[in-house]
Amino acid sequence: MHEMKRLLFFSTLNAPFIEEDYRILVRHCRVERIVDRGMRAIFRLPGGVLRNQVSLAWFGSVYAGSMVFLARLFKRKSMVIVAGVDASKDREINYGIWLNPWKSIFVRYAFRNADRVLVVDPFLQREVIRLAGYRGLNILNVPFGFDTTIWTPGLAKEDRVVTVASCEDESRFRKKGLDKLFEAARMLPGMQFLIIGIHKRFLATLRSRIPSNVDVMSYVSREGILPYLQRAKVYCQPSFTEGLPNALCEAMACGCIPVGTIAGGIPTAIGETGYLVPYGDVPALVRALQEAMARPSSKGMEARRRIETEFSLERRDSALARVVRELMT
């Protein structure tokens, strides 16, 4: 851009994938950032929207609905990025903002009235259209991008299955399919598993249910996860639903052979490079894990090449820059 345009970048949290988008956008325009929630966020949004030509909200939410309303009021442009919980209504696992009647009013308004709604997987595009009840002409599919100079294979792989799943309660435990993974692990006593991300409070109540061949770690930083992915031969994503799972893609970039469920964006990520099974089919999951572990470690390089070609950081960079540029002209 010849002239540095102004963008409001709003989120309620600092997640790694949100940070990545922020780092991308500051290279293309002047960015005012608001990371807040509650009434403080509501009070800060009007000034933020008014000062900037385009406003971006990460996740469809009450805040996103408020931001889109303000953008229309002030004759500004708006965009919302959708990644999972904001396009879900799953009573079986008590997951998704659309289960809340009053919050869903704001999310529906945000999706139907934003100038652009960016989804990270075509599955989410279909869900946004279904839940918000409109044609979805403002929706664009812009997948996550991954830095394959950071997420690289290690020198040697160990015969171990790794799963990364931030998990703080029973609902999240089931959403991530860890109950099914535990069942599979009990049927594979000779196979070693590592689960990273179960919160300490929940781990105390879960301890008696953990199979003997499953090691569990609580919080590990994103950088700290890298060595485990570099050493693991197999990565498993047994979730009930997902957007486009970051940890799965990062594991594939590290040369892990992927095993996942036919749910959400998991098949988009894995493609033909690994093994896909129906959610909840534990015998099929067991067979897939056995087959993946029996393959040579070099099989994981197919997964890495898929991330390099289909989900590069450069592709997301250029796509985000193009959308912002179009809205600012």
C-alpha positions in Angstrom: 0.0 0.0 0.0 1.3 3.5 -0.8 -0.4 4.9 2.3 -0.5 3.0 5.6 -4.2 2.4 6.3 -5.6 1.9 9.8 -7.0 -1.4 11.1 -8.5 -2.2 14.5 -7.5 -5.8 15.6 -9.8 -7.0 18.4 -9.6 -10.3 20.3 -10.4 -11.4 23.8 -7.2 -13.5 24.3 -3.7 -13.9 23.1 -3.6 -17.3 21.3 -0.6 -18.3 19.1 -2.7 -18.3 15.9 -4.1 -14.8 16.8 -0.6 -13.5 17.4 0.4 -14.9 14.0 -2.3 -12.9 12.2 -1.4 -9.8 14.2 2.3 -10.1 13.1 1.1 -10.5 9.5 -1.1 -7.5 9.5 1.3 -5.0 11.1 3.5 -5.5 8.0 0.6 -4.3 5.7 -1.1 -1.5 7.6 -1.2 0.5 10.8 -2.8 -1.7 13.5 -4.5 -0.6 16.7 -4.9 -3.6 18.9 -7.4 -4.2 21.6 -7.2 -7.4 23.7 -9.9 -7.2 26.3 -13.2 -8.6 27.5 -16.3 -7.7 29.6 -17.5 -4.1 29.9 -14.0 -2.8 29.4 -14.0 -4.2 25.9 -17.5 -2.9 25.2 -16.4 0.6 26.2 -13.2 0.5 24.2 -14.8 -0.7 20.9 -16.6 2.5 19.8 -13.4 4.6 19.8 -11.4 1.8 18.2 -13.9 1.4 15.4 -14.2 5.1 14.8 -10.5 5.7 14.6 -9.9 2.9 12.0 -11.1 2.3 8.4 -11.4 -1.5 8.9 -12.2 -3.4 12.1 -11.3 -7.1 12.6 -12.7 -9.4 15.3 -11.1 -12.7 16.0 -14.0 -15.2 16.7 -17.7 -14.6 16.2 -18.9 -13.3 19.6 -21.0 -10.7 21.4 -18.0 -8.4 20.9 -17.9 -9.2 17.2 -21.6 -8.4 16.9 -21.1 -5.1 18.7 -18.1 -4.2 16.5 -19.9 -5.0 13.3 -22.9 -2.8 14.4 -20.6 0.1 15.2 -18.8 -0.3 11.9 -22.0 0.0 10.0 -23.1 3.0 12.2 -19.8 4.8 11.6 -19.7 3.8 7.9 -16.6 1.7 8.4 -15.7 -1.8 7.1 -15.6 -4.9 9.2 -14.3 -8.5 9.1 -14.7 -11.5 11.5 -12.4 -14.5 11.6 -14.1 -17.8 12.4 -12.2 -20.8 13.7 -14.4 -23.3 15.6 -16.4 -22.7 18.7 -18.1 -19.7 17.0 -19.5 -22.0 14.3 -20.6 -24.8 16.5 -23.8 -26.0 18.2 -23.1 -29.5 19.5 -25.4 -30.4 22.4 -23.9 -33.9 22.6 -20.6 -32.4 24.0 -22.0 -29.1 25.2 -19.8 -27.2 22.8 -20.4 -24.0 20.8 -21.5 -20.4 21.4 -24.7 -21.1 19.4 -26.0 -23.1 22.3 -26.5 -19.8 24.1 -29.7 -18.2 22.8 -28.8 -14.5 23.5 -25.2 -14.8 22.4 -26.2 -16.4 19.2 -28.2 -13.3 18.3 -25.0 -11.2 18.3 -23.1 -13.9 16.4 -25.8 -14.2 13.8 -25.8 -10.4 13.3 -22.0 -10.3 13.1 -21.8 -13.0 10.4 -24.7 -11.6 8.3 -23.6 -8.0 8.4 -19.8 -8.1 8.4 -18.2 -7.1 5.1 -16.0 -10.2 5.2 -16.2 -13.4 7.2 -13.0 -15.4 7.0 -13.1 -19.1 7.8 -10.1 -21.5 8.2 -11.9 -24.5 6.6 -14.8 -25.1 4.2 -16.5 -27.1 6.9 -16.8 -23.9 8.9 -18.2 -22.0 5.9 -21.0 -24.6 5.7 -21.7 -24.3 9.4 -21.8 -20.5 9.4 -24.3 -20.5 6.5 -26.4 -23.1 8.3 -26.4 -21.6 11.8 -26.7 -17.9 10.7 -29.4 -18.8 8.1 -28.1 -16.8 5.1 -26.4 -17.3 1.7 -23.0 -16.5 3.0 -21.8 -14.4 0.1 -19.4 -12.5 2.4 -17.5 -15.7 3.5 -14.0 -16.4 2.3 -11.9 -19.6 3.1 -8.5 -18.5 4.3 -6.7 -21.5 5.9 -4.2 -21.1 8.7 -0.5 -20.9 7.7 2.4 -22.6 9.4 6.1 -21.7 9.5 7.8 -24.8 8.3 11.3 -23.4 9.2 10.2 -23.7 12.8 8.1 -26.8 12.7 10.6 -29.2 11.3 11.3 -32.9 11.9 13.9 -34.0 14.4 16.9 -36.2 13.8 15.1 -39.5 14.8 11.5 -40.6 15.5 10.4 -42.6 18.6 7.6 -45.2 18.5 5.2 -42.9 20.4 1.7 -41.4 19.7 1.4 -37.7 20.7 -1.8 -35.7 21.1 -1.9 -32.0 22.0 -5.3 -31.0 23.5 -5.9 -28.1 25.8 -8.5 -29.6 28.2 -9.9 -28.2 31.4 -13.1 -30.2 32.0 -15.1 -33.2 31.0 -16.9 -31.4 28.1 -13.6 -30.4 26.6 -12.1 -33.9 27.3 -14.9 -35.5 25.2 -14.8 -32.8 22.5 -11.1 -33.6 21.9 -12.0 -37.3 21.8 -9.6 -38.2 24.6 -12.1 -40.6 26.1 -11.9 -42.6 22.9 -8.1 -42.3 22.8 -8.0 -43.8 26.3 -10.1 -46.7 25.1 -7.8 -47.2 22.2 -4.7 -47.1 24.4 -6.1 -49.8 26.7 -6.5 -52.0 23.6 -2.9 -51.3 22.6 -0.9 -52.0 25.8 2.4 -52.2 23.9 2.1 -48.7 22.4 3.2 -45.6 24.2 1.1 -42.4 24.2 1.7 -38.9 25.3 -1.1 -36.3 25.8 -0.1 -32.7 26.3 -2.4 -30.0 27.6 -4.7 -31.4 30.3 -5.0 -28.7 33.0 -3.8 -29.6 36.5 -7.1 -29.2 38.2 -8.8 -31.5 35.8 -5.9 -33.9 35.8 -6.4 -34.6 39.5 -10.0 -35.9 38.9 -8.9 -37.8 35.7 -5.9 -39.6 37.2 -7.6 -42.9 38.0 -8.9 -43.2 34.4 -5.5 -42.8 32.7 -4.3 -46.1 31.1 -0.8 -47.2 32.2 0.7 -46.7 28.8 -0.4 -43.1 28.6 1.7 -40.2 29.9 0.0 -36.9 30.5 1.5 -33.5 30.8 -0.4 -30.3 31.7 0.5 -26.9 30.2 3.5 -26.7 27.9 4.4 -23.6 25.9 4.0 -23.7 22.1 7.8 -23.6 21.8 8.1 -26.4 24.4 5.8 -28.7 22.4 8.1 -28.6 19.4 10.7 -31.3 20.7 7.8 -33.7 21.5 6.4 -33.4 17.9 9.9 -33.7 16.4 10.4 -37.0 18.2 7.0 -38.5 17.8 6.4 -40.9 15.0 2.5 -40.6 15.1 0.2 -37.8 15.9 -3.4 -38.5 16.8 -6.4 -36.0 16.6 -9.4 -38.0 17.7 -11.8 -35.0 18.1 -15.6 -34.8 17.9 -15.2 -31.6 15.9 -12.4 -29.1 15.0 -11.9 -26.1 12.7 -8.5 -26.6 11.2 -6.4 -27.9 14.1 -3.2 -26.0 14.6 -1.4 -28.8 16.6 -2.3 -31.4 14.0 -0.8 -29.2 11.2 2.3 -28.4 13.3 2.8 -32.1 14.0 2.5 -32.9 10.3 5.1 -30.2 9.5 7.3 -32.0 12.0 7.0 -35.2 10.0 4.5 -37.0 12.2 2.3 -39.6 10.5 -1.3 -38.2 11.2 -4.3 -40.2 12.4 -7.5 -38.3 12.9 -11.3 -38.4 12.8 -13.5 -37.6 9.9 -14.7 -34.4 11.6 -14.6 -30.7 10.8 -11.3 -29.6 9.2 -9.3 -32.7 10.2 -9.7 -34.4 6.7 -8.7 -31.1 5.0 -5.5 -31.1 7.0 -4.6 -34.7 6.6 -5.7 -35.3 3.0 -4.2 -38.5 1.7 -1.1 -38.4 3.9 -2.4 -40.3 6.9 -5.3 -42.2 8.4 -8.9 -41.0 8.9 -11.5 -42.9 11.0 -15.1 -42.1 12.0 -15.4 -40.3 15.3 -16.1 -42.8 18.1 -15.2 -45.9 16.2 -12.5 -47.1 18.6 -11.7 -50.4 16.8 -11.1 -48.3 13.6 -8.9 -45.9 15.6 -6.9 -48.9 17.0 -6.3 -50.3 13.5 -5.3 -46.9 12.1 -2.8 -46.3 15.0 -1.4 -49.8 14.4 -1.0 -49.2 10.7 0.6 -45.8 11.2 3.1 -47.1 13.7 4.0 -49.9 11.4 5.0 -47.5 8.6 8.5 -46.2 8.2 9.1 -42.8 9.7 9.7 -41.4 6.2 5.9 -41.7 5.6 5.6 -38.6 7.8 7.5 -36.5 5.2 4.4 -36.8 2.9 2.4 -35.0 5.7 5.2 -32.3 5.9 5.1 -31.7 2.2 1.3 -31.2 2.4 1.7 -28.5 5.0 4.4 -26.8 2.9 2.3 -26.7 -0.2 -1.3 -26.2 1.1 -0.9 -24.4 4.4 2.1 -22.2 4.1 2.4 -19.0 6.2 3.1 -17.1 2.9 -0.4 -18.1 1.6 -2.2 -16.8 4.7 -0.1 -13.6 4.6 -1.0 -12.8 1.0 -4.7 -13.7 1.5 -5.1 -11.5 4.7 -3.3 -8.6 3.0 -5.5 -8.9 -0.1 -8.7 -8.9 2.0 -7.7 -5.9 4.0 -6.5 -4.0 0.9 -9.9 -4.6 -0.8 -11.8 -3.3 2.2 -9.6 -0.2 2.4 -10.0 0.9 -1.2 
